[in-house]
Amino acid sequence: MKSPLVKLTTIVLLLLLPGVSVQSQDVKLTLDDCIEIALKNRASIIAARGAEDLARANQRWAVGSFLPRISASYYYSKTKTTEIEPDQVVPHVVDSFVNVAVVGADTARDLVYIPAFETVESADQDRTTKSLELRATMDLFDLANFFNYAGARADRAKAHLDVIESEQNLIYSVKLSYYAYLASVQNIKVQDQAVKRSEEQLKLIQSKYELGSAALSDVLKQKVQFGNDKLALLTAQNMVTSARSSLAYTIGLDPDLPAEFSGDYLMREYQGSLKDALDFAFTYEPSILAAQKDVDASKHALRSRMSEYLPKLQGFGSLSWSDATRGDTLTFDFSSRDATIGFQITMNIFDGFSRERDVTVAKVNRNNSRAALADTRNLVTRDVKTAYLEIEQYKDAKTVAGENVDAAEEDLKITQEKYNLGAATILDLLDAQVSWRQAQVSLISADFDLNLAVAKLENAMGKM
């Protein structure tokens, strides 16, 4: 019995460090271990779960359509104006006197100013402006938002069902690879027994030839059979290596890793009727449920496009502050605060047949999704029936294969005795050997084919 701690440590290394070689050869991964590793490593599962995350984000975005959109902005500017005109000459009074003049009988007095001139330099001007605005808008009535949200919910449910379907398909693929590996391992045992039996036969015939009771042709024929059996064993060994690499790839590991797999497995059975299998599939099979969710989403999308013919009501409000200064002082020359609230009704009158095109596209998508649902139900029905009939077939095949093994083994013993007594030829003996080996291989195939048929039925029904 392997230590549970050692086994757990190796599995963790395989999960977390797929590029690291595992040195322990004592730990052998069971079918459940392979399924657990595959569900963590394979790209198809990671992609399906990523699609579910996107669908969840889309649903959250659809909820946001019912909430107000709030924005804030801050504006700051500092302006410096520099005059590019030349300096100005400005006159001013420095002195004055009264000028008296006599004209006839009148005396005139004028105040005379003595001007002086000075140059006034052009001055720069600084202006600072600050403003802050808080604005909110909200859809008060827009049917498209309700339909978009319903469609987003359906898409998220479909994405989750797609994850389940991907997991089930991957589990089925792991079972296929795992059983193929076990069948190749069992085949090696059969071929190895055939080689040993053929070698013993060759020794026995050579002894009979040396005693003069067997012909040279018998020895040569048995040598050819012995060589063929050894080639079959080499082929079986290569098949094991190939099956191990395929299984490692299927569960998401590097095929170069020295991972070993357990030969333990349980014979699976299905006790229900065909009607029970179909009823279960129509209720739980994820591809059917996902197709139904796709139909629901397409219906909501069509309603959303048709709602574009209706008016939309939107409310809005804003609050803003503004301050401005001039010169080099900190005194505000200008400040204000504005508050705005209102609503608007909009209706699309004509947009160049854009709405009509969108509605047509939505109708086509709805019809396609309905057709896909019907096709999926038919496909699942076919797969369930096929797998169910295969189970019945392989049950009978396994019984017949077991009987054939017993008969071939007994025939080989009888033929061997006859040959030893000279009552059978070497060809009769070789035929008996080949028949025994073929019966052994057929029993192995029937055994694993039955397990695969049960796995196929469970996958078609939507069972993990």
C-alpha positions in Angstrom: 0.0 0.0 0.0 1.4 3.3 -1.1 1.7 6.1 1.5 -1.1 8.6 1.1 1.3 11.5 1.9 3.6 10.5 -0.9 0.8 10.1 -3.4 -0.7 13.5 -2.4 2.8 15.2 -2.7 3.3 13.8 -6.2 -0.2 14.9 -7.4 0.5 18.4 -6.1 3.8 18.5 -8.0 2.0 17.4 -11.1 -0.6 20.1 -10.7 1.6 23.0 -9.7 4.8 22.2 -11.5 4.0 20.5 -14.7 7.4 21.1 -16.1 9.2 19.5 -13.2 10.2 15.8 -13.5 8.7 13.6 -10.8 11.3 11.2 -9.5 9.1 9.0 -7.5 8.0 5.9 -9.5 6.0 4.4 -6.6 3.0 6.7 -7.0 0.5 5.6 -9.6 -2.3 7.9 -10.7 -5.8 6.5 -10.6 -8.6 7.5 -13.0 -9.9 10.0 -10.4 -6.5 11.5 -10.1 -6.2 11.9 -13.8 -9.6 13.6 -14.0 -8.7 16.0 -11.2 -5.5 17.0 -12.9 -7.1 17.4 -16.3 -9.8 19.7 -14.8 -7.0 22.0 -13.6 -4.6 21.9 -16.5 -6.4 21.7 -19.8 -6.7 24.8 -21.9 -10.3 24.1 -22.9 -11.5 24.3 -19.3 -9.5 27.4 -18.6 -11.0 29.1 -21.7 -14.5 28.0 -20.7 -14.1 29.4 -17.2 -12.7 32.6 -18.7 -15.8 33.0 -20.9 -17.9 32.6 -17.8 -16.0 35.4 -16.1 -16.7 37.6 -19.1 -20.4 36.7 -19.0 -20.5 37.7 -15.4 -18.9 41.0 -16.2 -21.4 41.6 -18.9 -24.3 41.0 -16.5 -22.8 43.5 -14.0 -22.5 46.0 -16.9 -26.2 45.4 -17.7 -27.1 46.1 -14.1 -25.2 49.4 -14.3 -27.6 50.6 -17.0 -30.2 51.1 -14.2 -27.9 53.2 -12.1 -27.0 56.8 -12.5 -23.8 57.7 -14.4 -21.8 60.2 -12.2 -18.9 62.2 -13.4 -16.8 64.9 -11.9 -14.5 67.4 -13.6 -12.1 70.0 -12.3 -10.7 72.8 -14.5 -7.8 75.1 -13.7 -6.1 77.6 -15.9 -3.6 80.4 -15.3 -3.2 83.0 -18.1 -0.5 85.6 -18.4 -1.1 88.4 -20.9 1.9 90.4 -22.1 1.3 93.6 -24.1 3.4 93.7 -27.3 2.7 97.4 -28.1 5.5 100.0 -27.3 5.5 102.0 -24.1 3.0 104.9 -24.0 3.9 108.6 -23.3 1.4 110.1 -20.8 1.3 113.9 -20.2 0.7 115.3 -16.7 0.7 118.9 -15.1 3.8 120.1 -13.3 2.9 123.9 -13.0 0.3 126.6 -14.1 -0.2 130.4 -14.2 -3.0 132.9 -15.1 -2.5 134.7 -18.3 -4.3 138.2 -18.4 -5.2 139.8 -21.6 -7.1 143.1 -22.2 -9.2 143.2 -25.3 -11.0 146.4 -25.7 -13.0 147.1 -22.6 -12.8 143.5 -21.4 -10.2 141.7 -19.5 -9.6 138.0 -20.3 -7.9 135.7 -17.9 -6.8 132.2 -19.0 -5.4 129.4 -16.8 -2.4 128.1 -18.6 -0.9 124.6 -17.7 2.7 123.7 -18.2 2.6 120.1 -19.2 5.3 117.5 -18.6 5.5 114.1 -20.3 6.6 110.7 -18.8 6.8 107.3 -20.3 4.5 104.6 -18.9 5.6 101.0 -19.5 3.0 98.4 -20.6 2.1 96.1 -17.7 1.5 92.3 -17.9 -1.9 90.9 -16.7 -2.4 87.5 -14.9 -5.7 85.6 -14.7 -6.5 82.5 -12.8 -9.6 80.4 -13.4 -10.8 77.4 -11.3 -14.0 75.4 -11.8 -15.4 72.2 -10.4 -18.4 70.3 -11.8 -20.4 67.3 -10.6 -22.8 65.8 -13.1 -25.2 62.9 -13.0 -27.5 61.3 -15.6 -29.9 58.4 -15.3 -32.2 56.5 -17.6 -35.7 56.8 -16.2 -37.4 54.8 -18.9 -35.7 52.6 -21.4 -37.1 49.2 -22.1 -33.9 48.1 -23.8 -32.1 48.1 -20.4 -34.5 45.5 -19.1 -34.2 43.2 -22.1 -30.4 43.7 -22.1 -30.2 42.6 -18.5 -32.4 39.6 -19.0 -30.2 38.6 -22.0 -27.1 39.1 -20.0 -28.5 36.7 -17.3 -29.2 34.1 -19.9 -25.7 34.5 -21.4 -24.2 34.0 -18.0 -26.2 30.9 -17.3 -25.2 29.6 -20.8 -21.6 30.3 -20.0 -21.8 28.3 -16.8 -23.4 25.4 -18.6 -20.7 25.6 -21.2 -18.2 25.1 -18.4 -20.0 22.0 -17.2 -20.2 20.6 -20.8 -16.5 21.2 -21.3 -15.7 19.4 -18.0 -17.9 16.5 -19.0 -16.4 16.2 -22.4 -12.9 16.3 -20.9 -13.8 13.7 -18.3 -15.0 11.5 -21.1 -11.8 12.1 -23.1 -9.8 11.2 -20.0 -11.7 7.9 -19.6 -11.2 7.1 -23.2 -7.4 7.6 -22.9 -7.3 5.9 -19.5 -9.1 2.7 -20.6 -7.1 2.6 -23.8 -3.9 2.7 -21.7 -5.2 -0.1 -19.4 -6.2 -2.2 -22.5 -2.7 -1.8 -23.9 -1.3 -2.9 -20.6 -3.5 -6.0 -20.5 -2.6 -6.7 -24.0 1.1 -6.9 -23.1 0.3 -9.5 -20.5 -1.5 -11.6 -23.2 1.3 -11.2 -25.7 3.9 -12.0 -23.0 2.1 -15.2 -22.2 1.9 -16.0 -25.9 5.7 -15.6 -26.2 6.4 -17.8 -23.2 4.0 -20.5 -24.5 5.4 -20.3 -28.0 9.0 -20.6 -26.6 8.0 -23.7 -24.6 6.4 -25.2 -27.7 9.6 -24.5 -29.7 11.7 -26.3 -27.0 9.2 -29.2 -27.0 9.2 -29.6 -30.8 13.0 -29.3 -31.0 13.2 -32.1 -28.4 10.8 -34.2 -30.5 12.8 -33.4 -33.6 16.0 -34.6 -31.9 14.2 -37.8 -30.9 13.0 -38.2 -34.5 9.3 -37.9 -33.7 8.9 -34.5 -35.3 9.7 -33.1 -38.7 12.2 -30.2 -39.3 9.3 -28.3 -40.9 7.5 -28.4 -37.6 10.5 -26.8 -35.9 10.8 -24.1 -38.5 7.1 -23.3 -38.4 7.2 -23.0 -34.6 10.3 -20.7 -34.9 8.3 -18.4 -37.2 5.4 -18.4 -34.8 7.8 -17.6 -31.9 9.3 -14.7 -33.9 5.8 -13.4 -34.7 4.8 -13.6 -31.1 7.9 -11.6 -30.1 7.1 -9.0 -32.7 3.6 -8.8 -31.4 5.0 -8.3 -27.9 7.2 -5.4 -29.1 4.2 -3.8 -30.8 2.2 -4.1 -27.6 5.0 -2.5 -25.6 5.1 0.4 -28.1 1.4 0.8 -27.8 1.7 1.1 -24.0 4.3 3.9 -24.4 2.1 5.7 -26.9 -1.1 5.2 -24.8 0.8 6.5 -21.7 1.9 9.6 -23.6 -1.6 10.2 -25.0 -3.1 9.9 -21.5 -0.5 12.4 -20.1 -1.3 14.9 -22.8 -5.1 14.4 -22.3 -4.8 15.3 -18.6 -2.6 18.3 -19.4 0.8 16.9 -18.4 4.1 16.9 -20.2 4.3 13.4 -22.0 8.0 13.3 -21.1 7.2 13.2 -17.4 7.8 9.8 -15.8 4.2 9.6 -14.6 2.8 6.2 -13.8 -0.8 5.2 -13.9 -2.6 2.7 -11.8 -4.2 -0.4 -13.4 -7.1 -0.5 -10.9 -10.5 0.2 -12.3 -14.1 -0.6 -11.6 -16.5 -2.2 -14.0 -19.3 0.3 -14.7 -22.9 -0.6 -15.1 -26.1 1.2 -16.1 -29.3 -0.1 -14.5 -32.0 2.2 -16.0 -34.0 1.9 -19.2 -33.6 3.9 -22.4 -36.5 6.1 -21.4 -34.9 6.9 -18.1 -31.7 7.9 -19.9 -33.5 10.1 -22.3 -35.5 11.8 -19.6 -32.4 12.5 -17.6 -30.6 13.9 -20.7 -33.5 16.3 -21.5 -33.5 17.5 -17.9 -29.8 17.8 -17.2 -27.7 17.6 -20.4 -25.7 20.8 -20.4 -25.6 21.3 -24.2 -29.4 21.2 -24.3 -29.8 23.6 -21.4 -27.1 25.9 -22.9 -29.0 25.9 -26.2 -32.2 26.8 -24.4 -30.4 29.7 -22.7 -29.1 30.8 -26.1 -32.7 30.9 -27.3 -33.8 33.0 -24.3 -30.9 35.4 -24.9 -31.8 35.8 -28.6 -35.4 36.5 -27.6 -34.4 39.3 -25.2 -32.0 40.7 -27.8 -34.9 40.9 -30.3 -37.1 42.7 -27.8 -34.3 45.1 -27.0 -33.9 46.0 -30.7 -37.7 46.5 -31.1 -37.8 48.8 -28.1 -35.7 51.3 -30.1 -39.0 52.4 -31.7 -40.2 53.7 -28.3 -39.3 57.0 -26.6 -36.7 57.2 -23.9 -36.8 59.3 -20.7 -33.6 60.5 -19.1 -33.0 62.6 -16.0 -29.9 64.7 -15.3 -28.5 67.1 -12.8 -25.3 69.0 -12.3 -23.7 71.2 -9.6 -20.8 73.5 -10.5 -18.5 75.9 -8.7 -16.4 78.6 -10.5 -13.8 81.1 -9.2 -11.5 83.5 -11.1 -8.9 86.0 -10.0 -6.9 88.7 -11.9 -3.7 90.4 -11.1 -1.3 89.4 -8.4 -3.7 89.4 -5.6 -5.6 86.5 -4.0 -8.9 88.3 -4.1 -11.5 86.6 -6.2 -12.8 88.9 -8.9 -15.5 86.5 -9.9 -17.2 83.4 -8.3 -20.4 81.5 -8.9 -22.2 78.3 -8.2 -24.7 76.8 -10.6 -27.3 74.0 -9.9 -29.1 72.3 -12.7 -31.8 69.6 -12.7 -34.0 68.4 -15.5 -35.1 65.6 -17.8 -35.3 65.0 -21.5 -37.3 62.7 -23.8 -35.7 61.4 -27.0 -37.2 59.4 -29.7 -35.5 58.1 -32.8 -37.7 59.1 -35.8 -35.5 57.9 -38.7 -32.0 56.6 -38.7 -31.5 55.4 -42.2 -33.1 52.0 -41.6 -30.5 51.1 -39.0 -33.2 49.9 -36.5 -34.8 47.7 -39.2 -31.5 46.1 -39.9 -30.8 45.4 -36.2 -34.3 43.9 -35.8 -33.8 41.7 -38.8 -30.4 40.5 -37.5 -32.0 39.8 -34.1 -34.8 37.7 -35.7 -32.3 35.7 -37.7 -30.3 35.0 -34.6 -33.4 33.9 -32.7 -34.5 31.6 -35.5 -30.9 30.1 -35.7 -30.9 29.5 -31.9 -34.2 27.8 -32.1 -33.0 25.5 -34.9 -29.8 24.8 -32.9 -31.8 23.8 -29.9 -33.9 21.3 -31.9 -30.7 20.0 -33.5 -29.0 19.6 -30.2 -32.0 17.7 -28.7 -31.9 15.3 -31.7 -28.2 14.9 -31.4 -28.4 14.0 -27.7 -31.2 11.6 -28.4 -29.1 9.9 -31.0 -26.1 9.7 -28.8 -28.0 8.3 -25.8 -29.7 5.7 -27.9 -26.4 4.7 -29.6 -24.6 4.4 -26.3 -27.4 2.5 -24.7 -27.5 -0.1 -27.5 -23.7 -0.4 -27.3 -24.0 -1.3 -23.6 -26.4 -4.1 -24.4 -24.1 -5.2 -27.3 -20.9 -5.2 -25.2 -22.6 -7.1 -22.4 -23.4 -9.9 -24.8 -19.9 -9.5 -26.4 -18.2 -9.8 -23.0 -20.1 -13.0 -22.2 -19.3 -14.5 -25.6 -15.7 -13.4 -25.3 -15.4 -15.1 -21.9 -16.8 -18.3 -23.3 -14.5 -18.1 -26.2 -11.5 -17.8 -24.0 -12.5 -20.9 -22.0 -13.1 -22.8 -25.2 -9.9 -21.7 -26.9 -7.9 -22.6 -23.8 -9.4 -26.0 -23.7 -8.9 -26.5 -27.4 -5.3 -25.5 -27.1 -4.8 -28.2 -24.4 -6.5 -30.9 -26.4 -4.6 -30.0 -29.6 -1.3 -30.0 -27.6 -2.0 -33.5 -26.3 -3.0 -34.6 -29.8 0.2 -33.2 -31.3 2.3 -34.9 -28.6 0.6 -38.2 -29.5 1.0 -37.5 -33.2 -2.7 -37.1 -33.9 -2.5 -33.4 -34.8 -0.2 -31.5 -37.1 1.9 -28.5 -36.3 -0.6 -26.3 -38.2 -3.4 -27.5 -36.0 -1.3 -26.5 -32.9 -0.4 -23.1 -34.4 -4.0 -22.4 -35.2 -5.0 -23.3 -31.6 -2.3 -21.0 -30.3 -3.5 -18.1 -32.4 -7.1 -18.7 -31.5 -6.3 -18.7 -27.8 -4.4 -15.4 -28.1 -7.2 -13.8 -30.2 -9.8 -14.9 -27.7 -7.7 -13.3 -24.9 -7.4 -10.0 -26.8 -11.2 -10.0 -27.6 -12.0 -10.5 -23.9 -9.9 -7.5 -23.0 -11.5 -5.4 -25.7 -15.0 -6.4 -24.7 -14.2 -5.6 -21.0 -13.0 -2.1 -21.7 -15.5 -1.5 -24.5 -18.3 -2.1 -22.0 -16.8 0.5 -19.6 -16.4 2.9 -22.5 -20.0 2.4 -23.5 -21.2 3.2 -20.0 -18.9 6.3 -19.9 -20.3 7.3 -23.4 -23.9 7.0 -22.2 -23.2 9.0 -19.0 -21.5 11.7 -21.1 -24.5 11.8 -23.5 -26.9 12.0 -20.6 -25.0 14.9 -19.0 -23.7 12.9 -16.0 -20.2 13.6 -14.6 
